[in-house]
Structure formats: structure tokens, C-alpha cells
Amino acid sequence: MIIGDNCVIDGVNIGPNTSIGDNTKLSYCNISDSIIMSNCILSGKLKIRKSIIAANSNIILEDDSDEKVFLLGEGTRITL
């Protein structure tokens, strides 16, 4: 597991094989086997597995959800 500089992490379960880039904000997520690049915001009860989330992406989950797999380009914004 690698966590970059200036990250804000609140109520998050970070599993194995996970890398989180600088200046990323995570809240109430469950993440494993994934790469979250710099300047991302992930919020909500997300279960993220085997994903690559490019820099400057936002994923906001407003409802409970099943496990998700993402391959997102830079600057992507998703509200689920």
C-alpha cells in the first residue's frame, strides 16, 4: 500500500495492492487492488476493486451500491 502526500482519509478501508496519489480525499470507501491517482475525490460507501482512477477524478456515491470496477480518464466526474 502506498499513500501520497497531503491526503485526507476518513472512514476508509484500504486493502492490499492499493496506491493513492497526492492530494486525494477519500471518505467512507472500501478500496483494494486499485490505483487512485492524484487530486481525486471519492466519497460514499464505494467498494472499489481492480480499478484505475486517473488524476483529478471525482466519484460521489449518494446511494448504497454493489462493488464497482472503474477505468477512468483524467478529470472524470461521476455521481452514482
C-alpha positions as CSV (number, residue, x, y, z in Angstrom):
1,M,0.0,0.0,0.0
2,I,1.2,3.5,-0.9
3,I,-0.4,6.7,0.2
4,G,0.8,10.0,-1.2
5,D,1.3,13.4,0.5
6,N,-1.5,15.6,1.7
7,C,-4.2,13.0,1.5
8,V,-7.4,13.3,3.6
9,I,-8.7,9.8,4.6
10,D,-11.8,9.4,6.7
11,G,-13.6,6.1,7.5
12,V,-11.8,4.3,4.7
13,N,-10.7,0.6,4.5
14,I,-7.6,0.4,2.3
15,G,-6.8,-3.2,1.2
16,P,-3.7,-4.7,-0.4
17,N,-2.2,-3.7,-3.7
18,T,-3.5,-0.1,-3.5
19,S,-1.8,3.1,-4.4
20,I,-3.3,6.6,-3.6
21,G,-1.8,9.7,-5.2
22,D,-1.1,13.1,-3.6
23,N,-3.8,15.5,-2.5
24,T,-6.6,12.8,-2.7
25,K,-9.6,12.9,-0.5
26,L,-11.3,9.7,0.4
27,S,-14.3,9.2,2.7
28,Y,-16.3,6.1,3.7
29,C,-14.8,3.9,0.8
30,N,-13.5,0.4,0.7
31,I,-10.7,0.1,-1.8
32,S,-8.3,-2.7,-2.8
33,D,-6.2,-3.8,-5.7
34,S,-6.5,-0.3,-7.3
35,I,-4.6,2.8,-8.3
36,I,-6.1,6.2,-7.4
37,M,-4.1,8.9,-8.9
38,S,-3.5,12.5,-7.5
39,N,-6.1,15.1,-6.8
40,C,-9.1,12.7,-6.7
41,I,-12.2,12.8,-4.5
42,L,-14.0,9.6,-3.7
43,S,-17.0,9.8,-1.3
44,G,-19.7,7.4,-0.2
45,K,-19.9,3.7,0.5
46,L,-18.0,2.7,-2.6
47,K,-16.5,-0.7,-2.9
48,I,-13.7,-0.2,-5.5
49,R,-11.8,-3.2,-6.8
50,K,-9.3,-3.8,-9.6
51,S,-9.6,-0.2,-10.8
52,I,-7.5,2.7,-12.2
53,I,-8.8,6.1,-11.5
54,A,-7.0,8.9,-13.3
55,A,-5.9,12.2,-11.8
56,N,-8.5,14.9,-11.0
57,S,-11.4,12.5,-11.0
58,N,-14.4,12.7,-8.6
59,I,-16.7,9.8,-7.7
60,I,-19.6,10.6,-5.4
61,L,-22.0,7.8,-4.3
62,E,-25.3,9.1,-3.0
63,D,-26.9,5.6,-2.5
64,D,-25.6,2.3,-1.3
65,S,-24.2,0.2,-4.1
66,D,-22.5,-3.0,-5.0
67,E,-18.9,-3.4,-5.8
68,K,-17.6,-1.3,-8.7
69,V,-14.8,-1.6,-11.2
70,F,-13.6,1.6,-12.9
71,L,-11.1,2.6,-15.6
72,L,-11.5,6.4,-15.7
73,G,-9.7,9.1,-17.7
74,E,-8.4,12.2,-16.2
75,G,-10.9,14.7,-15.0
76,T,-13.9,12.3,-14.9
77,R,-16.8,13.2,-12.7
78,I,-19.4,10.6,-11.6
79,T,-22.3,10.8,-9.3
80,L,-24.0,7.4,-8.6
